[in-house]
Amino acid sequence: MSRSEPDGLAARKRRATNARIAASAARLAGLHGVAGTTVDRIAADAEVARATFFRYFDTKESAIAEGITSSWLTLVTGAIARQPEELDAKAVLAAAFGELAGEFAAHRDEIWELARLTRSSPTLNAWTMQTYQRYEAAIASLLAPRFPERDPRPRLLAVFAMGAIRVCLDDWVDHGGSLPALISRSLDAITIG
């Protein structure tokens, strides 16, 4: 057996444990709120020791935030990556978020609860802003091959897209309506020469 096999398995186990803890944290916060979600509850739900929790996360808020955002990042980047090469970058964003809009009804309540939850805690709100930067970097890296090297437009498009989504989520949580329609109109308004 080569040395890389155990290292690969260990890395997969670490990622799985991290994901399990984060998912438990987000689920419990959705049920009990941030204040009603404790590290002990998260650890018990994820079937890990309290010490194990702290090997992966510094605070319950960081675990909750990771659980809230990591699966959505995978969905967004996957939708962008599936778009045809002949589309320009703005069309890629519109098509990807249009594809995700088709799944909105199945996730509407979860999205609303997570959007509300992240706005209920200053710590989660700050962490969410950092997460938007992760989304921006991932989106920009997927758009970059459609531009000349060192072109700032992929990053600008990613920042504008995530800003539009943040504004749309705020509007939707406060006033209701159709989140996919709000996002579609906002993405249509983005222009980069």
C-alpha positions in Angstrom: 0.0 0.0 0.0 1.4 3.4 -1.0 1.7 6.3 1.4 -0.7 8.4 -0.6 -3.6 6.0 -0.1 -3.9 6.5 3.7 -3.3 10.3 3.3 -6.1 10.4 0.7 -8.4 8.4 2.9 -7.6 10.6 5.9 -8.3 13.7 3.9 -11.6 12.4 2.8 -12.6 11.5 6.3 -11.6 15.0 7.5 -13.8 16.5 4.8 -16.7 14.2 5.6 -16.4 15.0 9.4 -16.2 18.8 8.6 -19.3 18.5 6.4 -21.3 16.5 8.9 -20.6 19.0 11.7 -21.4 21.9 9.5 -24.6 20.3 8.3 -25.7 19.5 11.8 -25.0 23.1 12.9 -27.0 24.6 10.1 -29.9 22.3 10.6 -30.0 22.9 14.4 -29.7 26.7 13.9 -32.7 26.5 11.5 -34.7 24.6 14.1 -33.6 26.4 17.3 -32.1 29.7 16.2 -28.4 30.6 16.8 -28.9 31.2 20.5 -30.6 27.9 21.0 -27.9 26.0 19.2 -25.0 25.0 21.4 -21.7 23.3 20.6 -22.8 20.3 22.7 -26.0 20.0 20.6 -24.1 20.2 17.4 -21.5 17.7 18.5 -24.1 15.2 19.6 -26.1 15.6 16.4 -23.0 15.1 14.3 -22.0 12.2 16.5 -18.6 13.6 17.4 -17.0 14.6 20.6 -16.9 18.2 21.8 -13.1 18.2 21.3 -13.6 17.0 17.8 -15.9 19.9 17.1 -13.2 22.4 18.1 -10.6 20.7 15.9 -12.8 21.7 12.9 -14.4 25.0 14.0 -13.5 27.8 16.4 -17.1 28.8 17.2 -20.7 27.5 16.7 -21.3 30.4 14.4 -18.5 29.4 12.0 -19.9 25.9 11.9 -23.4 27.2 11.2 -22.2 29.5 8.5 -20.2 26.8 6.8 -23.2 24.5 6.9 -25.4 27.2 5.4 -23.1 28.1 2.5 -21.0 25.2 1.4 -23.7 23.2 -0.4 -24.9 26.3 -2.2 -21.4 27.1 -3.4 -21.3 23.7 -5.0 -24.6 24.2 -6.7 -23.7 27.6 -8.1 -20.3 26.6 -9.3 -21.7 23.4 -10.8 -24.3 25.3 -12.7 -21.7 27.7 -14.1 -19.3 25.0 -15.1 -22.1 23.2 -17.1 -22.7 26.2 -19.4 -21.6 25.9 -23.0 -18.2 27.3 -24.0 -19.7 29.5 -26.8 -21.7 31.6 -24.3 -20.2 34.9 -23.2 -19.6 35.3 -19.4 -22.7 37.4 -18.7 -24.8 34.8 -20.6 -23.2 32.1 -18.6 -24.2 33.7 -15.3 -27.8 34.3 -16.6 -28.1 30.7 -17.8 -26.6 29.2 -14.6 -28.8 31.2 -12.2 -31.7 30.5 -14.6 -31.0 26.8 -14.2 -30.9 27.2 -10.4 -34.2 29.1 -10.5 -35.8 25.9 -11.9 -34.9 24.2 -8.6 -36.1 27.2 -6.4 -39.5 25.9 -5.5 -38.0 22.7 -3.9 -35.7 24.8 -1.8 -37.8 28.0 -1.2 -38.4 27.5 2.5 -34.8 26.5 3.2 -33.4 29.5 1.3 -35.7 31.9 3.1 -34.9 30.5 6.5 -31.1 30.5 5.8 -31.3 34.1 4.5 -33.3 35.2 7.6 -30.9 33.2 9.9 -27.7 34.8 8.5 -29.2 38.2 9.1 -30.2 37.4 12.7 -26.6 37.4 14.1 -23.8 39.9 13.6 -21.3 37.0 13.6 -23.2 35.1 11.0 -23.7 38.2 8.9 -20.0 38.9 8.9 -19.2 35.3 8.1 -21.7 35.4 5.2 -19.9 38.5 3.8 -16.6 36.4 3.8 -18.5 33.6 2.2 -19.7 35.9 -0.6 -16.0 36.5 -1.3 -15.5 32.7 -1.6 -18.3 32.6 -4.1 -16.9 35.5 -6.0 -13.5 33.9 -6.3 -15.0 30.6 -7.4 -17.2 32.3 -10.0 -14.4 34.4 -11.3 -12.1 31.4 -11.8 -14.8 29.7 -13.8 -15.4 32.8 -16.0 -11.7 33.6 -16.5 -11.1 31.2 -19.4 -13.6 33.2 -21.4 -11.4 36.3 -21.2 -7.8 37.3 -22.0 -5.2 36.6 -19.3 -5.1 39.0 -16.4 -8.4 40.6 -17.5 -10.3 42.1 -14.5 -13.8 41.4 -15.9 -14.2 37.9 -14.6 -13.7 39.1 -11.0 -15.9 42.2 -11.7 -18.7 40.1 -13.1 -18.5 37.7 -10.1 -18.6 40.6 -7.6 -21.5 42.3 -9.4 -23.4 39.0 -9.6 -22.9 38.2 -5.9 -23.8 41.8 -5.0 -27.0 41.5 -7.1 -27.9 38.3 -5.3 -27.2 39.8 -1.9 -29.5 42.8 -2.7 -32.2 40.4 -4.1 -32.1 38.2 -1.0 -32.5 41.3 1.2 -35.4 42.5 -0.8 -37.0 39.1 -0.9 -36.7 38.5 2.8 -38.1 42.0 3.6 -40.8 42.2 0.9 -41.4 38.7 -0.6 -42.1 38.2 -4.3 -40.2 36.0 -6.7 -36.5 35.6 -5.8 -35.7 34.0 -9.2 -37.4 37.0 -11.0 -35.5 39.5 -8.8 -32.2 37.8 -9.5 -32.9 37.5 -13.2 -33.7 41.3 -13.5 -30.6 42.2 -11.4 -28.3 40.0 -13.5 -29.7 41.5 -16.7 -28.8 45.0 -15.4 -25.1 44.1 -15.1 -23.0 45.6 -18.0 -19.3 45.2 -18.4 -17.7 46.4 -21.6 
